[in-house]
């Protein structure tokens, strides 16, 4: 069984910062991609950022220059440093991992963590 556990969400004022963390555990052979999606009320889930084995990263245009994704390959963790937060960043943030276990490659998701940007 695989678990992704997120932490670090909360309430922050516009212009502030938050750091999200996600740890993957369980019987994992290899993790190919880790990243973050978010879903705001009434909107579709969207990719925020991901990081591929080897280190290449992808960011949504709306967060480029403000968010930074990083990964610890030894600990199977991924972090999202969010700076200069805006009210439109308010959403539930979901960690995900594209990984292989038992000779099968699948996506796994965390339970989500709420980020609210408001004064």
C-alpha positions in Angstrom: 0.0 0.0 0.0 1.2 3.5 -0.8 0.4 6.7 1.2 1.0 10.3 0.4 0.7 12.6 3.4 0.6 16.3 3.0 1.3 19.1 5.5 1.8 22.8 5.6 -1.4 24.3 4.5 -3.2 27.2 6.3 -4.3 30.7 6.2 -1.9 33.5 5.1 -2.3 37.1 4.1 -1.7 38.2 0.5 2.0 38.6 -0.2 2.8 36.0 2.4 4.5 32.6 2.1 3.7 29.0 2.9 5.6 25.8 2.4 3.8 22.5 1.6 5.4 19.2 2.1 4.4 15.7 1.0 5.9 12.3 2.0 5.3 9.1 0.1 5.6 5.8 1.9 4.9 2.2 1.4 6.1 -0.5 -1.0 7.5 1.7 -3.7 9.9 0.5 -6.4 10.5 3.9 -8.1 8.9 7.3 -8.3 9.0 9.0 -11.7 7.2 12.2 -11.0 6.0 14.1 -7.9 4.0 17.2 -7.9 1.1 19.3 -6.8 -2.3 20.0 -8.2 -4.9 22.4 -6.8 -8.6 22.8 -7.0 -10.5 26.0 -6.2 -14.2 26.0 -5.5 -16.2 25.7 -8.7 -13.0 25.1 -10.8 -11.3 22.1 -12.3 -8.2 20.6 -10.7 -5.1 22.1 -12.3 -1.4 21.3 -12.3 0.6 23.7 -10.1 4.1 22.2 -10.5 5.8 18.9 -10.9 9.3 17.5 -10.8 10.5 14.6 -12.9 13.3 12.2 -11.9 16.4 13.8 -13.2 15.3 17.2 -11.8 13.4 18.9 -14.6 10.4 20.9 -13.4 7.2 22.3 -14.8 5.1 25.1 -13.5 1.7 26.6 -14.2 2.1 30.0 -15.8 0.2 31.6 -12.9 2.8 30.5 -10.3 6.1 30.9 -12.3 8.5 33.0 -10.4 6.6 32.7 -7.1 6.5 29.0 -6.4 9.4 26.6 -6.2 9.1 22.8 -6.2 11.9 20.6 -4.7 12.3 16.9 -4.0 14.3 14.7 -1.7 14.9 11.5 -3.6 16.2 9.6 -0.6 13.2 10.5 1.6 10.5 10.3 -1.2 9.3 13.8 -0.3 8.3 16.8 -2.4 8.0 20.4 -1.2 6.3 23.4 -2.7 7.6 26.8 -1.5 4.9 29.4 -2.2 5.9 33.0 -2.0 4.0 36.2 -2.9 0.7 34.5 -2.4 -2.4 35.9 -4.0 -6.1 35.4 -3.1 -6.4 33.5 -6.4 -4.0 30.9 -5.0 -6.7 29.8 -2.5 -7.5 26.2 -3.2 -7.1 22.7 -1.9 -3.6 21.5 -2.9 -3.1 17.8 -3.7 0.2 16.0 -3.8 0.6 13.3 -6.4 3.2 10.7 -7.4 3.6 8.8 -10.6 5.2 5.7 -9.3 5.8 2.0 -9.8 5.0 -0.7 -7.4 4.4 -4.4 -7.9 5.5 -4.0 -11.6 2.7 -1.5 -12.2 2.9 2.2 -12.8 0.1 4.4 -11.4 -0.7 7.8 -10.0 -1.3 8.2 -6.3 -2.8 11.1 -4.5 -2.7 12.7 -1.1 -5.8 13.7 0.8 -5.4 17.4 0.1 -4.5 20.4 2.2 -6.3 23.7 2.3 -4.5 26.9 1.4 -6.4 30.2 2.0 -5.0 33.5 1.1 -7.0 36.3 2.6 -6.6 39.5 4.6 
